[in-house]
Amino acid sequence: QVQLVESGGGLVQPGGSLRLSCAAPRSIFSIYVMGWYRQAPGKQRDLVASSTSGGNTNYADFVKGRFTISRDNAKNTVYLQMNNLKPEDTAVYYCNARPFIGSPGDAYWGQGTQVTVSS
């Protein structure tokens, strides 16, 4: 059973910052695309950012310039640094690990961590 262990959510005021962490097994982390998704109540789950093992990153337009995804290969952990948070960033954030398109393997999800941006 592959587990992605998330941490770092919470309540923050608008304009504040949070950092999310997601630890994965080395066998997954070293070859999979690691990403963060979010889902607000009544809405679909959207990609926020992703990072390949080679260092390529991709961001949703609504977080560009505010969020940064990074990987610590020694700790098998992916981070999402979220700055200048807005109330519309409120959602459950999920860590995701997936193989490259066309490669074999299953996708995995973390348990989700709540991020609430409110004054």
Buried (B, 14 or more C-beta within 10 A) or exposed (E): EBEBEBBBBEEBEEEBEBBBBBBBBEEBBEBBBBBBBBBEEEEEBBBBBBBBBEEEEEBBEEBEEBBBBBBEEEEBBBBBBBBEBEEEBBBBBBBBBBBEEEEEEEEBBBEBBEBBBEE
